[in-house]
Amino acid sequence: MNVTDILSTPEKEKLNDFFDTVATPRKNYQIRTKDGIPLISASVSASAKKLKTGLYRFKREPDDKKYIGFSTDIPKRLAKHLTTFRHPEKDVGKGALPKAVQKNAKRVHKGKENEQFLFGVLFTKEDLPQELQHLSLAKIEQLYIDYKKSQGASLFNKRRGGGGGHGKEGQAMQVTAAEVDAFVKKLHQNYTSPPKSYPINPVTLQVELTPSAKNGKIYAFKRTTEVETKRYIGKTERDSLVPRMAEHSSHARNKEKDMSKKPLYKDIRKHPKQFRVQAIDTSQFETDNLELIERGLIQYHQEKKQPLYNKNAGGGGGHTARK
């Protein structure tokens, strides 16, 4: 299903009108590269640091090529981008945008013309028209990328959304610790673990899902040994769980990549027959907030003293906002 299919005609018109007004950030900040790759940096104003949830862009001058991304913590996301730019030896430093910034840094270091990369915040969640507040920024990002492409814009993004921009998929929605605690309390009372699970092919390391499971949004990798059962909880905002499973399989297979060094993928490679994948039925919950469900399930298993591959509050990154 195309993302625009969830919008009514008036909503589509409202969204395009809104995109027309946010084509340029209120202010751009230069990515400094004057001393070479190790010193790639940016100075952002105090007011910009307060902008948390929204869409941002990088722009290369003079050819105007752009990268679009979203985050629930834009200053922190910028810091991660800068770290990625500084490390071309890492897998994450080999994407189209990092390679372009690194190439320019080398040019500047050799005394050649600075192509200039600019960073700016396009808009925040609060800037969205009231009629569009129900959309997650992950979907807004996809729509904005489609909108820019329809205008003939040149983009570093390789996918319609999230092309290396988040580190993981995620709803652009803050979740408080109190909300998670309340959700977990209900889980302890009536959570039902999925009755069905799916094996990992020991040769291809791929997961074969049934048609109903393919529509899942929340999932779990479950490794069972004689000693313990260890889980990884994750989520996807895509229309199908299949692409997310394919990404996990790829990380497990390509052991030369940085991602493959994570404990989950090491164990999948070594012991694929010990793993099962569960598609968790979210209709049993009183919320459709995927971020809340994911973090709640992680905390639920933590409170039950059950081992997890997850190292933090969200499946592959992120934090629980405390208010």
N, C-alpha and C positions, 0 to 999 in steps of 0.2 A: 504494500500500500504506500502510495506517495504521501509525503508529509502534508502536502496541500489538500489532500482528500479530507482531512479532519477539519478544514476551515469552510465556513459558509462563504458565499460570494461577497457579502458585505465585509466579512473579516479579511478576506484576501485583499480587497480594495483598501481597507484601513491599514493593513500591514504594508502594502506597497507605498501608500502615502507616507507612512511613518519612516520607511526605509529611505525615501527621498529626502527626508529632513535630517537624517543621521549619516549621510554619505561621508562626512569628514569629522574626525574627532575635534572636540573643543580646543584641544591643545596637543601638539606632538612633542615627543621627547626623543632626543637623538641617542642612538646606540653608539657610544664612543669606542673607536677602534684604533686610536692614533698610535698606540704602542704595541700593536700586535695582539694575537689571540689571547694570551694570558690576562690581558687587562681590558677585555670587552666589558663595558659597564654602561649604566644609564642612571641619570639623576632625575627623579620624579618628584614633583611638588608635593607638599604636605596634603593639599586638598585632594590630589589624585590618589594618594595612598589610602584615603578614606573610602574610595569607591571599591566596593567588594564584589558584588554579583553583577556581571554584565558581559557584553561582547567587547573585544579589543581587536586591534589590528597592528601588524607590522607593515611598513611600506618601504620599498626600495626606490630611491631616486637615482637616475632620472627616468627610468623606464616605468615607474608607477606599479610595479608588481607587488601584490599584497598577500598577506597571510591573515586569515580570520580565525579567531578562537573565542572560547567563552570560559569563564571560571567563576566559582563562588568566592574566590579570594584573589582578586586581580594582582595586587602587589606581590603576593607569594608566588603566583603563576609567572609573573615577569621574572622574579628571581630564579625560578627553575629554568626558564628559557635562557637566561644569561649563563647559568651553569652549563647548560647543554651546549651553548655556543662555544664555551671555553674548552670543551673536551671533544675534539674531533676523533679521538681514538675510541670513544664509546659508541655503541650502536645508536643511541638516541641522538648523537652528534652527527649522524650521517644522513639525516633527512634533508629535504630540499632547502628549507629555510636556514638551518644551521650551517650547511655547506656554503650557502651564498654569503652569510655573514662572515664566516671564516675566510672565504676567498677574498672578501673585501678587506679584512683585517691584514691579510698578507700584502695586498696591494698598498695599503697605507703604510705598512711597515717598510716597504721598499721605496717609499717616497712617491708613489703614484697617486692619481686622483682618487679622492674618497667618494664612493658611490652614495654614501649616506643611507642608513636605515633609521626609520622613525617609528616610534611606538606611541599609540594613543588609544584612549578608551572611546569607543563609538557610542555606547549608551549603557545604562544600568537597567536592572529589572524594573526599578521604580519608574523609569522613563516610558515604559510600554503603555500604550493606551489601555484603559480599564477593560475594554472588550477582549484584549489579548493576554490579560494577566494569567489566564488558565493554562497557557502554553509554557512548557519548560524551556529554558534557554538552550538546551540541547537541540530542540526542534526549531527554535528561532534561529539558531546558528545555521542549521541546514537550509532553512528558507532564505536567509540572508546570503549565503554562498550561492544558492541558485539564482537569486536576484542579481547579484554582481556578475555572475557568468552570463546571464541573459543580456546584460549591458556590454558584454564583450571584455570584461575585466580579466587581466592576467593574474592568476593566483598560484601561490606556492602549495596550497591545499591540494592533496592528491585524492581525497575522498570528499563526499558532500558535506561532511561534518566531522570535527574531531580528528583531523589528519595529523596526529601527533600533538595536538594542542592541550590535552588534559592529563595525559599519563594514564588515564582510565576513563571509562565512560562515567557520567554522573549527572544527576538532575541538578539544575542550577537552583537549589532550594536549601536554605539553611534549616538544620534540625537541632533543636535544643536538647541538652542533656535531660531535662525534665520530661520532654516528649518521649525520648528513648526509654527512660525509666518506666514511664506509664505503659508504654507498649510492651516492654519486657515483662512487666507484672502480669499482663493479660496472657502473654505467651506461656508463662509458668502455669497458668490455670487451664488453658485449653489448646495449646499448640499440638497439631498433628503432623508428624513427620510423613513425607511422601511414601506411599506403600510400594511404589514402583521405582526402580533404578536401572541404569543402563551401563553396560560394561565399556571399557576402553579396549579397542583393538590392540593386541600386543605387538602387532607388526607396524601398523600405520599410526598408532596412538590417537586415532580418531574415535569419536563417539557417534554411534548411530541412534538417533532419537525417533520416537514415534511421532506422527503428525500432531497429536495433541501436545506433546512435550515441546515441540518446536516453537510453540507460541508462548512458552514460558518467559518470564522476566527475571525471576530470582532462581538461582541454582546453587547446588552444592557438590563439590567433589568430596567423596567419602572414602578414606582408606582404612580398611579393616585388617588388623593383624592379630596375632595371638595375645598381644600385650594391650593394645588400645585401638580405638577408632578415632581417627583424626580427620578434620574437615577443613574445607576452604569454602567460604560463602561469597558469592558474587552476584552481580546484577547486569542486565543489559537494557537499554532503552530502544533497541532496534525492534523491528516488527517480527523478527525471528531470532531464536536462540542459536541457530546454526552458525552464523558468522562468528559469534563469540566463542563457540566451541572450537571452531577452526583455528582461531587465534591461539587458544590454549594449546591445541595439538601442535601448532607450528612452533610455539615456544618450547615445548617438550622435545620435539624432534631436532631442532637446530641447536645442538649443544655448544656450538662455537659462539652463539650470541650471548650477550650479557643477561637478557631476561631468563635464559635457560638455566642460569646458575642459581635461581631461586629454589629453595627446598622443595616446593610443590612440584616443579618440573623435573628436578633431579629424581625425586621418588617415583614420578610417573614413568620416567625412562627405565629405572631399575626394576620397578615392581608394578607394571601396568595391570596385572591380573588382580592386584589387591584393591584396585580402585573401582568405584561405581559413581555414576553421575545422577543426581536427582534434580528434577524440575519441580520447584516448590509451588504449590497452588496458592496464589495470592488472594483468591476469592474468600478464603477463610478469615482474612484480616479485615478490620473495620476501616482500613485506609488504603489508598492507591499510591501513596507516597513511597516510591521504591527506595529512596535513600533511608527513610525511617525503617522500612522493613528489613533492608540489608543490615543496617547498623544494629537494629534490635535483635536480629537473629545471632549476630556475632556476640553481642553482650549476653544474650540468653545462654549460649553455649559456654561462654566464659564463666558465668555465674554457676553453671552446673559442673564447673571444673573439667570440661571436656576439651581436649587438645585441638588447637586450630593452626592452620598455616597462615591465616590472616595475622598480620603484625600490628594492626592498628584498628581504628574504629570503622573504617570502610574497607571493602574487599581488596582494593589494590592501592589505596592511598586516601587522602582526605582526612577530615577531622570532624568531630562533633562540636558544633558551636555551643558555647555556654553563655547563658544570659542571666 
